[in-house]
């Protein structure tokens, strides 16, 4: 790790990258009087406001198909999200490999679009004041590089995190009550709770409604009156339309709405006023994909497995130990298990970066 570097010109920076050839390049989101000094002597001036949305923080069913973990102590392994403790020896340290796929990256994109909307509608930021980028792995970064946010300390940024995630939010304090409810057109969290309630009541099965704490009879009533729920939003919403659903049940539903409307961000990244963040247009060392900047208007149609591919030419022969199926551009590769394959450079690089393959030496190929 090379840290505390500063450059007078862009050429100096490029020369270092060409000579060192690092796997990953980061820059500081903070501004310092003396950036090349040790941390306690740098002289902190301020920091940009950074949001990191990563599929690791978003529950998706696909992780059981492509993510693996191995206990560092006893070697026990499994698929999906790593446990807090090893089921075999109770150790807490693991080697885990997380792969990006269309499903988890689509969820990360949805959360990023939600974040952009909140920053605009509730914080008054224009899209021109946000730098948006695909991270090169399993998510997106949103940077707010605005003078007004730079001097915010960690506690102020924690308040922003709490707002984004709906932490400690009590719908009753926003004016929610069965006798008046909330409207879809309301601003801020009032409107989001209404939208979250609307979306939730239109889609779940009876068992999903029971999972949020509703009794079977109430859950059945909601499922069988979906048409009435849709019509009710044209006037005052379902708050008094659905008979027999009292304040306690609406509280459970509204809390589920908060959960669905909250933005799943990495809380540590946003509160850190000394954060290092990946440099745009550099490679991600775990995938070989690029960190790509994009506009707010372009994110919806953005395909990271097409636009972030850096290596377009050539092939590499690799011995693959274990890898799930993955896509790059228009091609799907794998799954592989103890196989030797010759792949396009970008696909081979993905496997090499994940530690799932090794390059076949030329002498081995000749033999």
Steps between C-alpha positions, in 0.01 A plus 500: 500500500644837394339789688540872567593582139448841344567625147560843352390395152287231337808380310680423828203292606485312168873426516461340843209282382698386195804408709324338797204345311276462808200266508284776653522880517327713765489868578394684812154651522650742756686825436821567694745783545792254478373181331840328495546512879391230745132514604545707818702764312297533181274786616145393409305767308187310400369197312256423222183312595531143372234231466587139423224260397623141491311178433665364817258713702189407300331164558470314169423132432780475242781508758435133580584420140824693459647600841714268712672512839769293668590499869864603547527280808356161402436526125123452520337663196158593373298706252323832549566767763774405743375421855598702803666188643618179337235230555778245553755671727335836591792700357413845364749549216425390144632517148203596286460546126210711375416509130298764317199390297211666316259445789704656781627785282144582395404528869801721565394719206146531642642616834727750323205648307312525829799679658522748213129575539533565876805723452305703246153516655593524870849653499450738209798376301498507122636205303782733388620503862525120515772285346361151435710197414487123472756376753651231279371218720157465665360849531508874445658810652331839527723798590368841605782745433339816632649767724201489737560135600879497529526619858233262636647290780438127553198560725331722241563235235356238737177706507491483120552122518214463750272704275587295191444170679194609701674412826290594803219620276157499664217548247270639772734798547465580130124532534407143421179386666210282386261794504706703253776278355760620250478587130706383205573860405636592847864608506786337686450194716124559521465441127750214505309316772182541294677373186659213692161404643340517155766278342499254789122450512483430127757223481530267802355157563313427820813342650707812424239714675509265796880535506466870593279406795147507356253233600383252238149650485635851434751370244223317315281812500776710342575244228131470407442877492790607279265656248346712772848602619596620152184710469538646851822688409306720257340663804628455855687171494418171672539625856127499573384308193609159628279420798633311797864601451569700814787734597729215611476329163555822308808565716644162393421572136650849517820364655528256210449798268790681672718193456420482129548871437826532696822529298743212563832685522829401661474708818875494575592657166266800537601585859875471432653846453836352389362248252709350221291425193581330171619733224273524196619329180730262690468123530337322791749245628229242576343494152723670242203725418521879487351749740281692253347844551150551360224756506181473707303479174711209373500278807168328433618351171860449611639146459818463710589167338518675165615856568760422770692232309860618463670214313361462150762293318687171525452179695665342807521133594416445868455214744176570686446353847139599564286775349127563452340603174560866413432737210720750319361693203287257297669183620442272798786299652507207741426353734848349526640238737864387474513578128756636255342747256614766257291813546478857371732720707219676691344169612836353597584819690175472700596147607860598579394802705257284699778254580299230322758429230869498416667576169621194311872545435615476138727205574200313645303564181788374285520174694 
